[in-house]
């Protein structure tokens, strides 16, 4: 399951509540071809990796969250654990997305 984040408050709450469970947030734009390209990979990962929390933020509908997290490239994936940002991955990199998700969920 992928959570749809609609407000800055929602993402902050999800980060806080996540504890030691990995949270992967995709910042995307519906008009972006790279976002459309990586979307099936993100969905498939969310279906297989039930021990990871997956969320999406549509930057066109949520400018405040886009600005707070300084998103400059679409898609951008941010990895959170224990309330802290661990790493960012920008662009279409399916193998990098899988690798970082596995790396951080197990640590």
C-alpha positions as CSV (number, residue, x, y, z in Angstrom):
1,X,0.0,0.0,0.0
2,X,1.2,3.5,-0.8
3,X,0.1,6.4,1.4
4,X,-0.9,9.5,-0.5
5,X,0.4,12.6,1.4
6,X,-1.7,15.7,0.9
7,X,-0.2,18.1,3.5
8,X,3.0,19.0,5.2
9,X,1.4,17.9,8.5
10,X,0.6,14.4,7.1
11,X,4.2,13.8,6.0
12,X,5.6,15.0,9.3
13,X,3.2,12.8,11.2
14,X,4.1,9.8,9.1
15,X,7.8,10.4,9.7
16,X,7.3,10.7,13.5
17,X,5.1,7.6,13.8
18,X,7.4,5.5,11.6
19,X,9.9,4.8,14.4
20,X,12.5,2.3,13.3
21,X,10.4,1.3,10.3
22,X,11.8,2.5,6.9
23,X,9.7,5.2,5.2
24,X,10.3,5.8,1.5
25,X,8.6,8.9,0.1
26,X,8.3,9.6,-3.6
27,X,8.0,13.3,-4.6
28,X,6.4,13.2,-8.1
29,X,4.6,15.3,-10.8
30,X,1.9,13.7,-12.9
31,X,3.2,15.5,-16.0
32,X,6.8,14.1,-15.7
33,X,7.7,11.2,-18.0
34,X,10.4,10.0,-15.6
35,X,7.8,9.8,-12.8
36,X,5.5,7.8,-15.0
37,X,8.4,5.5,-15.9
38,X,9.4,4.7,-12.3
39,X,5.8,4.5,-10.9
40,X,5.2,0.8,-11.6
41,X,8.5,-0.1,-9.9
42,X,7.5,1.9,-6.8
43,X,4.1,0.2,-6.7
44,X,5.5,-3.3,-7.1
45,X,8.0,-2.6,-4.3
46,X,5.2,-1.4,-2.0
47,X,3.3,-4.7,-2.7
48,X,6.3,-6.9,-2.0
49,X,8.0,-5.1,0.9
50,X,5.3,-5.0,3.5
51,X,7.8,-4.2,6.2
52,X,8.5,-0.8,4.6
53,X,6.1,2.2,4.5
54,X,5.8,3.8,1.1
55,X,4.2,7.2,0.4
56,X,3.8,9.6,-2.5
57,X,3.6,13.4,-2.6
58,X,2.2,15.1,-5.7
59,X,4.3,18.3,-5.8
60,X,1.8,20.2,-7.9
61,X,-0.9,19.6,-5.3
62,X,1.4,20.2,-2.3
63,X,3.7,23.1,-2.9
64,X,4.4,23.6,0.8
65,X,5.9,20.1,1.2
66,X,7.8,20.5,-2.1
67,X,9.4,23.7,-0.8
68,X,10.1,22.4,2.8
69,X,12.0,19.4,1.4
70,X,13.7,21.4,-1.3
71,X,12.7,19.1,-4.2
72,X,14.6,20.1,-7.4
73,X,14.2,16.9,-9.5
74,X,11.4,14.6,-10.4
75,X,11.1,12.0,-9.1
76,X,12.9,12.4,-5.8
77,X,12.8,9.6,-3.3
78,X,13.6,10.4,0.4
79,X,14.4,7.6,2.8
80,X,13.4,8.2,6.5
81,X,14.0,6.1,9.6
82,X,13.7,7.0,13.3
83,X,12.5,10.5,12.4
84,X,15.6,11.3,10.4
85,X,16.3,11.7,6.7
86,X,18.8,9.1,5.6
87,X,19.3,9.7,1.9
88,X,17.9,11.0,-1.3
89,X,17.7,9.4,-4.7
90,X,16.8,11.6,-7.7
91,X,15.6,10.5,-11.1
92,X,14.8,7.1,-12.6
93,X,17.1,4.6,-11.0
94,X,15.1,1.4,-10.3
95,X,18.1,-0.6,-9.2
96,X,19.2,2.2,-6.9
97,X,15.8,2.5,-5.4
98,X,15.7,-1.2,-4.7
99,X,19.2,-1.3,-3.3
100,X,18.7,1.6,-0.9
101,X,15.3,0.3,0.3
102,X,16.8,-3.1,1.1
103,X,19.9,-1.5,2.7
104,X,18.0,0.8,5.0
105,X,15.1,-1.5,5.9
106,X,17.6,-4.0,7.3
107,X,19.7,-1.5,9.3
